[in-house]
Amino acid sequence: MSTESTSAIVRNQVDLLDFIDWTGVECLNQNTSHPFPNAVKQGYREDEGLNLESDADEQLLIYIPFTQVIKLHSIVIKGPEEEGPQTVKLYTNKEHMGFSNVSDFPPSDTLVLSPENLKGKPVILKYVKFQNVRSLTIFIEDNQSGSDITKVQKMILQGTTVETTDMKGLKKIEDH
């Protein structure tokens, strides 16, 4: 796939921040001085001094419910070169996961983040596995250096809402 067609797909996607149900968000093992909203909320995630940090060890388990069904296309996870996440497992529509049972479920996708990803390059997901997403669980298993603290500077979920997919509009485009 050429870079032109890849960027065309990304242009049709939106930042799913407005569709997060913040009342249900959970982040296990976060340092309370460096919580999850620092990496995700508008204004916070643009501030280089703010980030999400793990607490007891390098792992983080984040549960994100959405206010409506979404299709997830890509994810941006920005972090420092050493403490940035490396292995990230994504689970769709799985509630009440904890560190004790996260390995009992097969992930919808497993990402191994490169230095380019940590600088902000989006990771394109296996789109067919992220079509009817009501919630997303993100398990950050380890970081780049194997240190005890993982840091996430910015996280952006890109995709579309299922309700806003206009099937008539898609048909008209095909007629041309």
VOFIZA-802270 format. One record per residue (C-alpha): z, y, x; residue in three letters; residue number from 0. Coordinates in steps of 0.02 Angstrom, whole numbers, plus 32768, in hexadecimal, padded with zeros to 4 digits. Layout:
SITE      w      v      u   rest    nr
SITE      Z      Y      X    ALA   NUM
...
! end
This chain:
SITE      w      v      u   rest    nr
SITE   8000   8000   8000    MET     0
SITE   7FCF   80A9   8049    SER     1
SITE   804E   8134   805D    THR     2
SITE   7FEC   819D   7FDF    GLU     3
SITE   8005   811F   7F52    SER     4
SITE   80BB   8105   7F84    THR     5
SITE   80E1   81BF   7F79    SER     6
SITE   8086   81C8   7ED2    ALA     7
SITE   80FD   8144   7E8D    ILE     8
SITE   8194   81A1   7ED0    VAL     9
SITE   8159   8245   7E7F    ARG    10
SITE   8164   81F3   7DD2    ASN    11
SITE   8219   81C1   7DF0    GLN    12
SITE   82B0   822E   7DCC    VAL    13
SITE   835C   823C   7E1A    ASP    14
SITE   83C8   81D1   7DA5    LEU    15
SITE   8465   8238   7DC7    LEU    16
SITE   8464   8283   7D17    ASP    17
SITE   8467   81D3   7CCB    PHE    18
SITE   8504   8195   7D25    ILE    19
SITE   8597   8175   7CB0    ASP    20
SITE   861D   81C4   7D1F    TRP    21
SITE   86AC   8187   7CB0    THR    22
SITE   8686   80D2   7CE3    GLY    23
SITE   865D   80E9   7D9C    VAL    24
SITE   86C9   8086   7E15    GLU    25
SITE   86CA   8082   7ED2    CYS    26
SITE   8739   8000   7F24    LEU    27
SITE   877F   801E   7FD4    ASN    28
SITE   8752   80D6   7FD7    GLN    29
SITE   87BA   814E   803C    ASN    30
SITE   8806   81C1   7FB7    THR    31
SITE   87E7   8257   8029    SER    32
SITE   872E   8228   8031    HIS    33
SITE   8702   81E5   7F83    PRO    34
SITE   865F   81A6   7F36    PHE    35
SITE   862C   824B   7EE0    PRO    36
SITE   861B   829C   7F8D    ASN    37
SITE   8580   8231   7FAC    ALA    38
SITE   8533   8238   7EFF    VAL    39
SITE   8559   82D7   7E9E    LYS    40
SITE   84E1   836B   7EAA    GLN    41
SITE   8524   83F0   7F21    GLY    42
SITE   859D   8377   7F74    TYR    43
SITE   851A   8302   7FBC    ARG    44
SITE   84BC   8393   800C    GLU    45
SITE   8558   83C6   806E    ASP    46
SITE   8552   836F   8118    GLU    47
SITE   8611   837D   8126    GLY    48
SITE   8630   8315   8089    LEU    49
SITE   8617   8259   8081    ASN    50
SITE   8654   81B7   8036    LEU    51
SITE   86BF   8153   80AF    GLU    52
SITE   8706   80A4   80A8    SER    53
SITE   87C2   808F   80BD    ASP    54
SITE   880E   7FE7   80F2    ALA    55
SITE   876E   7F9F   813F    ASP    56
SITE   86B3   7FC0   8144    GLU    57
SITE   868A   7F7B   8096    GLN    58
SITE   866E   7FE1   7FF7    LEU    59
SITE   8650   7FA1   7F47    LEU    60
SITE   8609   8021   7ECF    ILE    61
SITE   85EF   8007   7E14    TYR    62
SITE   857C   8084   7DBD    ILE    63
SITE   8561   8078   7D00    PRO    64
SITE   84D5   80DD   7CB2    PHE    65
SITE   84D4   813D   7C0D    THR    66
SITE   842F   80E9   7BE0    GLN    67
SITE   83C2   805B   7C1E    VAL    68
SITE   8362   8089   7CBB    ILE    69
SITE   82DD   8042   7D2E    LYS    70
SITE   8312   8054   7DE4    LEU    71
SITE   8284   8071   7E5E    HIS    72
SITE   82D4   80A3   7F02    SER    73
SITE   8376   80D5   7F54    ILE    74
SITE   839F   8150   7FDE    VAL    75
SITE   843C   812C   8042    ILE    76
SITE   8457   81AC   80CC    LYS    77
SITE   84DE   8191   814F    GLY    78
SITE   850C   81AC   8205    PRO    79
SITE   84B7   8144   828B    GLU    80
SITE   8552   80DE   82B8    GLU    81
SITE   85BA   80D7   8217    GLU    82
SITE   852A   80D9   819C    GLY    83
SITE   8515   803F   812C    PRO    84
SITE   84AB   7FAE   816C    GLN    85
SITE   84AE   7F1E   80EF    THR    86
SITE   84AC   7F58   803A    VAL    87
SITE   84A6   7EDF   7FA7    LYS    88
SITE   8474   7F1C   7EFA    LEU    89
SITE   84A7   7EC7   7E58    TYR    90
SITE   8468   7EF7   7DAC    THR    91
SITE   84CD   7EEC   7D0B    ASN    92
SITE   8564   7E96   7D5B    LYS    93
SITE   860C   7EDA   7D24    GLU    94
SITE   86BA   7EC0   7D6C    HIS    95
SITE   8685   7E89   7E19    MET    96
SITE   8704   7E90   7EA4    GLY    97
SITE   8707   7E65   7F5D    PHE    98
SITE   874B   7DB9   7F2E    SER    99
SITE   86B5   7D89   7EC1    ASN   100
SITE   8623   7DF2   7EFE    VAL   101
SITE   85E0   7D60   7F65    SER   102
SITE   85E0   7CEF   7ECA    ASP   103
SITE   8547   7D4A   7E84    PHE   104
SITE   8498   7D50   7ECD    PRO   105
SITE   8464   7E06   7EEC    PRO   106
SITE   83CD   7E50   7E92    SER   107
SITE   8398   7E93   7F3C    ASP   108
SITE   83DE   7E9A   7FED    THR   109
SITE   83B6   7F2F   805A    LEU   110
SITE   83C7   7F3C   8116    VAL   111
SITE   83C6   7FF6   813B    LEU   112
SITE   8367   8034   81D2    SER   113
SITE   838C   80D5   8234    PRO   114
SITE   82FC   8125   81D2    GLU   115
SITE   834F   80F5   812D    ASN   116
SITE   83F3   8143   8167    LEU   117
SITE   8396   81E5   8188    LYS   118
SITE   835D   81E9   80D2    GLY   119
SITE   82C4   8178   80C6    LYS   120
SITE   82C7   8126   8018    PRO   121
SITE   82D0   8069   800A    VAL   122
SITE   8252   802D   7F87    ILE   123
SITE   82A4   7FA2   7F21    LEU   124
SITE   825D   7F02   7ED6    LYS   125
SITE   822E   7F63   7E3A    TYR   126
SITE   821F   7EC9   7DC8    VAL   127
SITE   82D8   7EA3   7DE5    LYS   128
SITE   830F   7F52   7DB0    PHE   129
SITE   82B8   7F69   7D07    GLN   130
SITE   8345   7F6A   7C86    ASN   131
SITE   83DB   7FAA   7CE7    VAL   132
SITE   8478   7FDA   7C87    ARG   133
SITE   84E5   7FD9   7D23    SER   134
SITE   84CF   7FC9   7DDE    LEU   135
SITE   854D   7F80   7E58    THR   136
SITE   8533   7FAF   7F0E    ILE   137
SITE   858B   7F44   7F8F    PHE   138
SITE   8589   7F91   803C    ILE   139
SITE   85B0   7EF7   80A4    GLU   140
SITE   85B0   7F42   8154    ASP   141
SITE   857A   7FD6   81BD    ASN   142
SITE   8507   7FF3   8250    GLN   143
SITE   858A   7FE3   82DA    SER   144
SITE   8607   7F68   8290    GLY   145
SITE   8690   7FED   828F    SER   146
SITE   871D   7FF0   820E    ASP   147
SITE   86DF   808B   81B2    ILE   148
SITE   863B   809A   8154    THR   149
SITE   85FC   8148   8126    LYS   150
SITE   857A   8177   80A3    VAL   151
SITE   8541   822C   80A8    GLN   152
SITE   84C7   8226   8018    LYS   153
SITE   8491   81A9   7F94    MET   154
SITE   8401   81C6   7F1C    ILE   155
SITE   83C7   814A   7E98    LEU   156
SITE   8312   8166   7E65    GLN   157
SITE   82BD   811F   7DCC    GLY   158
SITE   8299   813F   7D15    THR   159
SITE   82F4   8129   7C71    THR   160
SITE   82AF   80A2   7BFF    VAL   161
SITE   82BB   8113   7B65    GLU   162
SITE   824B   8198   7BB3    THR   163
SITE   81BD   8120   7BDA    THR   164
SITE   8134   815C   7B64    ASP   165
SITE   80C5   80C6   7B45    MET   166
SITE   8043   812F   7AE9    LYS   167
SITE   8038   81A1   7B80    GLY   168
SITE   801A   810C   7BF1    LEU   169
SITE   7F8E   80CF   7B80    LYS   170
SITE   7F37   8179   7B81    LYS   171
SITE   7F36   817C   7C3E    ILE   172
SITE   7EE0   80D2   7C41    GLU   173
SITE   7E57   8110   7BC9    ASP   174
SITE   7E19   8195   7C44    HIS   175
! end
